[in-house]
Amino acid sequence: QVHVVESGGGLVQPGGSLTLSCAASGSIFGIDNMGWYRQVPGKERELVASVTSGGNTNYGDSVKGRFTISRDNAKNTVYLQMNNLKLEDTAVYYCYAVRFLATYWGKGTLVTVSS
């Protein structure tokens, strides 16, 4: 079993920055892809960013150029640096980890962008 815990959400003004962290623990051997999705009530969950154990990254179109995902394999932790935040970035951000084709999800952290 893999446990995934997010941290770092909160309230930020438009144009501001925020960093989310996600730590995986438990049966961590074999974890490959980790990343973030986000969801707004009434909408489907949307890919934000992902990173493989080898460092390959992928971003959703709406965050390219503003968000950066990074990973510390030694700590089994991924980070999401979010810059130039917009009102439409408001959502619950969920971290996930993939281990041997199984996906494990965190409980989510709320990011609110508001003036």
Buried (B, 14 or more C-beta within 10 A) or exposed (E): EBEBBBBBBEEBEEEEEBEBBBBBEBBBEEBEBBBBBBBEEEEEBBBBBBBBBEEEEBBBEBBEEBBBBBBEBEEBBBBBBBBEBEEEBBBBBBBBBBBEEEEBBBEBBEBBBEE
